[in-house]
Amino acid sequence: MKAPRNPDAGEETLTNILWFASSNFFRQLLGAVTAFLRPLLLSPEQFGLFSLLRTLPLYAQRLHFGARSGLRYLMPLYESQRQTRAVADLKGTVLKAALAMNSLMAAVLIGVAAFATDMAIELRVSLVLTAAFALIACFVDHYTAELKGEQRFKLVGLSNYLGAIALLLVSLPLMLWHGLYGALAGQVIAAGVVLGWMIRRQIAGTRSGFDWVLLKTAVSLGLPTLLFDVALMLIRTADRFLISYHSGFDALGYYALGTMIAGYLLNIPGATREVMEGRLFGELDSHSQTEAFRRFAQQPMVSMSFTMPWIIGPLYLALPVVIGQFLPTYDPGIVAAQWLCLGTWFLAVSYPIRGVLVANRWQMAALVILGMALCLHIGLSWWWLSNGLGIEMVAVSTSIAFLVVLAGTWSMTLLRLAEPPAGLWRDILLMTGLPLTTLAILWFIAEIRITGSPWLDLLIQWLMLGIYLVLTGLMAFWLGVIPPALIRKLAKIRFGAGAR
């Protein structure tokens, strides 16, 4: 096995993860404020409709048929081979293809709004605003993909900061004045601000050239990954359509509070995956198949398993108090939100597998597993909703689907390796034991209510959870799950800041 080409790659990767994750955390923190204001300023029905419309741009982001995903993977390869012309042509080709498909979708949405005679005016205007957002986001997403392909995560981080600030400053007054229209218009304006900043920084601009061969290459590489992501997105969003059909937009509004929170919880795992996949493709020739799996899937999955209690635990305990005190209208969504928080554990831990699947062209085989998880999710949700069991059981169904994705893709990948990676059984035990232990601890602590004050009880619960979290942190350090380079990097940031 060859040594990695860059001896500082590990520390550089950690720097990128920390920078990207911190900017994502800031974006999600301000986004959480904005998202908290939405249910506060919108009725459950309006919030449910907003949640449903917000899924349309998510689908629009995938209308490049995998070309943008191929861009992410091909750029590091072409750069390492010094094919500068191919990189430039690839950028122009992918941008034009994605823009053409997003323009078509925007035209369809505007056409539906214009010619559907029985549609309420509120929905017509909302569709037009959604179409505008999808078009602007197409540009932003493309230029962001270029930055990620070039491993320029600091600029990606800056765009995250800017977008979060713009969304908060714009959305608040607009929602106060115009309700649902303001919430949708705020997204359009915030995306426009980020695009303007990219143009000013010369990140964005015209991309010349169009090459059918490059498009075919990018699509052939990226389409399996796109289908994989679309299947995951369907698992994450199908419940919204089922709830709106069976129970209406009010129930969807209660449920959307949990989906919003779950989206924020996936921020750190998503940031880690973005950085690690770029490094994986830069080092494909440096490791065996089994070693690549251990480095870029198995180890990050164990690390994520130790991270999730810190992310999920405090929020799980706080939800009943925070929603009950500040958003009492949304009390019916508390239990569903807690289940969705727990379910994100399995999805977050499964994230690192995607890079290995892409590197080995195993995405199509994994699609069978995701398809089974999706069918199971839809079937269980439909059955439970039809029998009046409510949104809580839909959240349970979502969690089960995420668990199937994790167990299925993990097992499939292991079966395809020539030999088992080092430390396999220890890591399986850790990834199995941690969620079960954490669930039991959270259930026990959540039952402790001794003061009669919800805030004091929450403080006591957090203190008890803190003991468990410290123990998991010490265990992670003892097992070597926390990389020494990460400790050095955090110390450098901490003491460097203190010196200044």
C-alpha positions in Angstrom: 0.0 0.0 0.0 1.4 3.4 -1.0 1.7 6.2 1.4 -0.6 9.2 0.9 1.0 11.7 -1.4 0.5 14.7 0.9 1.9 14.2 4.4 -0.2 17.2 5.6 -3.4 16.0 4.0 -4.9 14.8 7.4 -4.4 18.2 9.0 -5.5 20.1 5.9 -8.7 17.9 5.8 -9.4 18.7 9.5 -8.9 22.4 8.8 -11.4 22.2 5.9 -13.9 20.2 8.0 -13.6 22.6 11.0 -14.0 25.7 8.8 -16.8 24.3 6.7 -18.6 22.8 9.6 -18.3 26.0 11.7 -19.6 28.1 8.9 -22.4 25.6 8.4 -23.1 25.7 12.1 -23.3 29.5 12.0 -25.6 29.4 9.0 -27.7 26.8 10.7 -27.7 28.8 14.0 -29.0 31.9 12.3 -31.2 29.7 10.1 -32.6 28.2 13.2 -33.6 31.7 14.4 -35.2 32.3 11.0 -36.9 29.0 11.1 -38.1 29.6 14.6 -39.7 32.8 13.5 -41.5 31.1 10.6 -43.9 29.0 12.8 -44.1 32.0 15.2 -45.3 34.3 12.4 -47.1 31.8 10.2 -50.1 29.7 11.0 -49.6 25.9 11.0 -51.4 25.7 7.7 -49.1 28.4 6.1 -46.0 26.8 7.6 -47.1 23.4 6.3 -47.6 24.8 2.8 -44.2 26.5 3.0 -42.6 23.2 4.0 -44.2 21.5 1.0 -43.3 24.2 -1.5 -39.7 24.2 -0.1 -39.3 20.6 -1.3 -39.7 21.7 -5.0 -36.3 23.6 -5.1 -34.8 20.5 -3.5 -35.9 18.5 -6.5 -34.8 21.2 -8.9 -31.3 21.0 -7.4 -31.1 17.5 -8.8 -32.2 18.3 -12.4 -28.6 18.3 -13.6 -28.9 14.5 -14.0 -25.8 13.9 -12.1 -23.5 16.3 -14.0 -22.9 18.5 -11.0 -22.0 15.5 -8.9 -19.7 14.4 -11.7 -18.1 17.9 -11.7 -17.3 17.5 -8.0 -15.5 14.2 -8.6 -13.9 15.0 -12.0 -12.4 18.4 -11.1 -9.9 17.0 -8.6 -9.0 14.3 -11.1 -8.4 16.7 -14.0 -6.6 19.1 -11.8 -4.2 16.4 -10.6 -3.6 15.6 -14.3 -3.1 19.3 -15.1 -5.9 19.2 -17.7 -6.8 22.9 -17.3 -8.8 23.1 -20.6 -10.9 20.2 -19.6 -11.7 21.8 -16.2 -12.8 25.0 -17.9 -15.0 23.2 -20.4 -16.5 21.0 -17.7 -17.6 24.0 -15.7 -19.3 25.6 -18.7 -20.9 22.4 -19.8 -22.4 21.5 -16.4 -23.7 25.0 -15.8 -25.5 25.2 -19.1 -27.1 21.8 -18.7 -28.3 22.5 -15.2 -29.6 25.9 -16.1 -31.6 24.6 -19.1 -33.4 22.0 -16.9 -34.0 24.4 -14.0 -35.4 27.0 -16.5 -37.8 24.3 -17.8 -39.0 23.5 -14.3 -39.5 27.2 -13.5 -41.5 27.6 -16.7 -43.7 24.7 -15.7 -44.3 26.1 -12.2 -45.2 29.6 -13.7 -47.4 27.9 -16.3 -49.3 26.0 -13.6 -49.7 29.2 -11.6 -51.0 31.1 -14.7 -53.4 28.6 -16.2 -54.8 26.5 -13.3 -58.2 28.2 -13.0 -59.2 26.6 -9.7 -56.0 27.4 -7.8 -56.1 29.9 -4.9 -54.2 33.1 -5.4 -51.9 32.4 -2.4 -50.7 29.2 -4.1 -50.3 30.9 -7.5 -48.0 33.6 -6.1 -46.1 31.0 -4.0 -45.4 28.9 -7.1 -44.0 31.9 -8.9 -41.7 32.8 -6.0 -40.6 29.2 -5.7 -39.7 29.2 -9.5 -37.6 32.3 -9.0 -35.8 30.8 -6.0 -35.1 27.6 -8.0 -33.5 29.6 -10.8 -31.2 31.7 -8.6 -30.3 28.7 -6.4 -29.2 26.9 -9.6 -26.4 29.4 -10.1 -25.4 29.5 -6.5 -25.3 25.7 -6.2 -23.2 25.4 -9.4 -20.6 27.9 -8.3 -20.5 26.3 -4.8 -19.9 22.9 -6.4 -17.0 24.4 -8.3 -15.5 25.7 -5.0 -16.0 22.3 -3.4 -14.4 20.6 -6.4 -11.4 22.9 -6.0 -11.3 22.2 -2.2 -11.8 26.0 -1.5 -14.0 25.4 1.5 -13.2 28.8 3.1 -15.0 30.5 0.4 -17.8 28.1 0.7 -17.8 29.0 4.4 -18.0 32.7 3.7 -21.0 32.2 1.4 -22.6 30.3 4.2 -22.1 33.1 6.6 -23.4 35.7 4.1 -26.4 33.7 3.1 -27.4 33.1 6.8 -27.2 36.8 7.7 -29.0 37.9 4.6 -31.8 35.3 5.1 -32.4 36.4 8.7 -32.3 40.2 8.0 -34.6 39.9 5.0 -37.0 37.3 6.1 -38.0 38.8 9.4 -39.5 42.1 8.1 -41.0 40.4 5.0 -42.7 37.7 7.1 -44.1 40.4 9.5 -45.5 42.3 6.6 -46.5 39.6 4.1 -46.6 36.3 5.9 -46.2 33.3 3.6 -45.2 35.5 0.7 -42.5 37.1 2.8 -41.1 33.7 3.9 -40.7 32.7 0.2 -39.5 36.0 -1.0 -36.9 36.1 1.7 -35.3 33.0 0.3 -35.2 34.5 -3.2 -33.5 37.7 -2.0 -31.0 35.9 0.2 -30.0 33.6 -2.6 -29.6 36.7 -4.8 -27.3 38.4 -2.3 -25.0 35.3 -2.2 -25.0 35.2 -6.0 -24.1 38.9 -6.1 -21.3 38.4 -3.7 -20.0 35.5 -5.8 -20.0 37.7 -8.9 -18.2 40.5 -7.0 -15.5 38.0 -5.8 -15.2 36.7 -9.3 -16.3 33.2 -8.2 -19.3 33.4 -10.4 -19.3 34.5 -14.0 -19.8 33.3 -17.6 -18.6 29.8 -18.3 -17.6 29.3 -21.9 -17.7 26.1 -23.8 -20.0 23.1 -24.1 -18.7 19.6 -24.7 -21.2 16.7 -25.2 -18.4 14.2 -24.4 -17.6 15.9 -21.1 -21.3 16.1 -20.3 -21.8 12.4 -21.0 -18.7 11.6 -18.8 -19.9 13.8 -15.9 -23.5 12.4 -16.1 -22.3 8.8 -16.3 -20.2 9.3 -13.2 -22.6 11.5 -11.3 -26.0 9.9 -12.3 -25.7 6.9 -10.0 -24.8 9.3 -7.1 -27.7 11.6 -8.1 -30.1 8.7 -8.0 -28.7 7.7 -4.7 -29.2 11.2 -3.3 -32.7 11.4 -4.9 -33.7 8.2 -3.2 -32.5 9.5 0.1 -34.3 12.8 -0.5 -37.5 10.9 -1.3 -37.2 9.1 2.0 -36.8 12.4 3.8 -39.6 14.2 2.0 -42.2 11.6 1.0 -43.8 11.9 4.5 -44.7 15.6 3.8 -46.8 14.6 0.8 -48.4 11.7 2.7 -49.3 13.9 5.7 -50.7 16.7 3.6 -52.9 14.2 1.7 -54.2 12.4 4.7 -54.2 15.0 7.4 -54.0 18.4 5.7 -51.6 21.3 5.9 -52.2 21.9 9.7 -50.8 18.5 10.6 -48.0 19.0 8.1 -47.2 22.3 9.8 -46.8 20.5 13.1 -44.7 17.8 11.5 -42.6 20.3 9.5 -41.2 21.6 12.8 -39.5 18.3 13.3 -38.2 18.0 9.7 -36.8 21.5 10.0 -34.9 20.5 13.2 -33.7 17.2 11.7 -32.3 19.1 8.8 -30.2 21.3 11.1 -28.9 18.2 13.0 -27.5 16.8 9.7 -25.3 19.9 9.2 -22.1 18.5 10.7 -22.3 15.1 9.1 -23.0 16.8 5.8 -20.0 19.1 6.1 -17.7 16.1 7.0 -18.9 14.1 4.0 -18.3 17.0 1.6 -14.7 17.4 2.7 -13.9 13.7 3.1 -15.3 12.8 -0.4 -13.0 15.3 -2.0 -10.0 13.9 -0.2 -11.0 10.3 -1.1 -11.0 11.0 -4.8 -7.7 12.8 -4.5 -6.2 9.7 -2.9 -7.9 6.9 -4.8 -4.5 5.5 -6.1 -2.9 5.6 -2.6 -5.0 3.0 -0.8 -6.4 -0.4 -1.3 -10.1 -0.9 -1.5 -10.3 -2.2 2.1 -8.1 0.5 3.5 -10.0 3.3 1.7 -13.2 1.9 3.3 -11.6 1.9 6.7 -10.2 5.5 6.4 -13.1 7.2 4.6 -16.2 5.3 5.8 -15.6 3.1 8.8 -13.5 5.6 10.9 -15.8 8.6 10.1 -18.9 6.6 10.9 -17.5 5.6 14.4 -16.5 9.3 15.0 -20.0 10.4 14.0 -21.5 7.8 16.3 -19.6 9.5 19.2 -20.6 13.0 18.0 -24.4 12.4 17.6 -25.2 12.2 21.4 -23.7 15.7 21.7 -25.9 17.0 18.9 -29.1 15.1 19.5 -29.2 14.8 23.3 -29.5 18.4 24.5 -32.0 19.2 21.8 -34.2 16.1 22.4 -34.6 17.2 26.1 -35.2 20.8 25.3 -37.9 20.4 22.6 -40.9 19.9 25.0 -39.9 23.0 27.0 -38.9 25.3 24.2 -41.9 24.5 22.0 -44.3 24.4 25.0 -43.1 27.8 26.1 -42.5 29.7 22.9 -44.6 27.8 20.3 -47.5 26.3 22.2 -49.5 26.2 19.0 -47.1 23.5 17.8 -47.4 21.2 20.8 -48.9 18.4 18.7 -45.6 18.1 16.9 -43.3 17.7 19.9 -43.2 13.8 20.0 -42.8 13.6 16.2 -39.9 16.1 16.3 -38.2 14.0 19.0 -38.5 10.8 17.0 -37.1 12.6 13.9 -34.1 13.8 16.0 -33.4 10.2 17.0 -33.8 9.0 13.4 -31.3 11.4 12.1 -28.6 9.5 14.0 -28.8 6.6 11.6 -28.8 8.8 8.5 -25.9 10.9 9.7 -23.8 7.8 10.5 -24.5 6.4 7.0 -23.3 9.5 5.2 -19.6 8.6 4.8 -20.5 5.4 3.0 -21.5 7.3 -0.1 -18.0 8.3 -1.1 -16.9 4.7 -1.0 -19.9 3.6 -3.1 -19.1 6.3 -5.6 -15.4 5.5 -5.8 -16.2 1.8 -6.5 -19.3 2.5 -8.7 -21.6 0.6 -6.3 -24.3 3.2 -6.1 -26.7 1.4 -8.4 -26.6 -1.7 -6.2 -27.2 0.5 -3.1 -30.2 1.9 -4.9 -32.0 -1.4 -4.4 -31.5 -1.0 -0.6 -32.7 2.6 -0.7 -35.7 1.6 -2.8 -36.6 -1.0 -0.2 -36.3 1.6 2.6 -38.5 4.1 0.7 -41.2 1.5 0.0 -41.2 0.4 3.6 -41.4 4.0 4.7 -44.3 4.9 2.4 -46.1 1.6 3.2 -45.8 2.1 7.0 -46.7 5.8 6.9 -49.7 5.2 4.7 -50.9 2.3 6.9 -50.5 4.3 10.2 -52.1 7.5 8.8 -55.0 5.5 7.3 -55.6 4.0 10.8 -55.5 7.4 12.5 -52.2 6.9 14.3 -50.9 10.4 13.5 -47.7 12.1 12.6 -45.7 10.5 15.5 -45.9 7.1 13.8 -44.8 8.7 10.5 -41.7 10.0 12.3 -41.1 6.4 13.6 -41.5 5.2 10.0 -38.8 7.7 8.9 -36.4 6.6 11.6 -36.9 2.9 10.6 -36.2 3.8 7.0 -33.0 5.6 8.0 -31.9 2.5 10.0 -32.5 0.3 7.0 -30.4 2.6 4.8 -27.5 2.4 7.3 -27.6 -1.3 7.9 -28.2 -2.2 4.3 -25.5 0.0 2.7 -23.0 -1.0 5.4 -23.6 -4.7 5.0 -23.6 -4.5 1.2 -20.3 -2.7 1.1 -18.6 -5.1 3.6 -19.7 -8.1 1.5 -18.0 -6.6 -1.6 -14.6 -6.0 0.1 -11.9 -8.5 -0.6 -11.1 -8.7 3.1 -12.6 -7.3 6.3 -11.0 -4.0 7.4 -9.1 -3.7 10.7 -11.1 -3.1 13.8 -14.3 -4.1 12.2 -16.1 -5.9 15.0 -15.1 -3.3 17.6 -16.5 -0.6 15.4 -19.7 -2.5 14.8 -20.2 -2.9 18.5 -19.6 0.8 19.1 -22.0 1.9 16.3 -24.6 -0.5 17.7 -24.2 0.1 21.4 -24.0 3.9 21.3 -27.5 4.7 19.9 -29.1 2.0 22.1 -27.4 3.4 25.2 -28.1 7.0 24.3 -31.8 6.3 23.7 -32.1 4.5 27.1 -30.3 7.4 28.8 -32.5 10.1 27.2 -35.7 8.2 28.0 -34.6 7.9 31.6 -33.5 11.5 32.0 -36.6 12.9 30.2 -38.8 11.4 32.9 -37.0 13.3 35.7 -39.3 16.3 36.7 -38.8 17.1 40.3 -39.0 20.9 40.7 -42.3 21.8 39.1 -40.5 24.4 36.9 -39.9 23.2 33.3 -36.7 25.3 33.0 -35.2 24.1 36.2 -36.1 20.5 35.3 -34.5 21.0 31.9 -31.3 22.3 33.6 -31.1 19.3 35.8 -31.7 17.0 32.8 -28.9 18.7 30.9 -26.5 18.4 33.9 -27.3 14.6 34.0 -26.9 14.3 30.3 -23.6 16.2 30.6 -22.1 13.4 32.8 -23.0 10.9 30.1 -21.6 13.1 27.3 -18.3 13.5 29.2 -18.0 9.8 29.6 -18.6 9.2 25.9 -16.0 11.8 25.2 -13.4 10.2 27.5 -14.2 6.8 25.9 -13.7 8.2 22.4 -10.4 9.7 23.5 -9.3 6.4 25.1 -10.2 4.4 22.0 -8.4 6.8 19.7 -11.7 7.8 17.9 -10.8 11.4 18.3 -7.8 12.0 16.0 -4.7 13.6 17.7 -4.5 16.0 14.8 -8.0 17.3 15.7 -6.9 17.9 19.3 -3.8 19.8 18.0 -5.9 21.9 15.6 -8.5 22.8 18.2 -5.8 23.7 20.7 -4.0 25.8 18.0 -7.3 27.7 17.3 -8.0 28.2 21.0 -4.6 29.4 22.1 -3.9 31.2 18.9 -7.1 33.2 19.5 -6.0 33.8 23.1 -2.6 35.1 22.0 -4.2 37.6 19.8 
